[in-house]
Amino acid sequence: QVQLVESGGGLVQAGGSLRLSCAASGRTFVRDAMGWFRQAPGQEREFVAAITWGGGSTYYADSVKGRFTISRDNGKNTVYLQMNSLKPEDTAVYYCAARNTRGILTSLRYDYWGQGTQVTVST
C-alpha cells in the first residue's frame, strides 16, 4: 500500500509564505508525475501545479503562476510546493497526487491521493 502524506499547511496572513511537502510512504513506486490540487469550501477540486518525475518539467495554474513553485526530491520521494505572496483566495485544502501514466497533468485522473492539508490565508 502506497500512501502520500502532506504536511506544512497552516494559517498565514496575506502576503506570507508556506511550503508544503508530500512524501510517499510504505514503498517506492514508478511514477510519471506528481501534482498539487486544492479544494475550497463549496468548490470543485482544481489543479494547482505538477512536475514530471523524470525530467522535472513544471506546470502551473494561471492563478498561481509567479507565486508558487513546485519541486521534487527524487531520492526522498518527496514533492514540495513553495507558496509565496499568498492571497485569501488561496485558502483551501491542498492535496498531493501522483500518477503512473502519461496524460493530461491538469486533470484529476491521478492514481494516488494524499489526505489533504488545510491552508488558510487571512486578510
Secondary structure, 3 states (H helix, E strand, C coil): CCEEEEECCEEEECCCCEEEEEEEECCCCCCCEEEEEEECCCCCCEEEEEEECCCCCEEECCCCCCCEEEEEEHHHCEEEEEECCCCHHHCEEEEEEEECCCCCCCCCCCCEECCCEEEEEEC
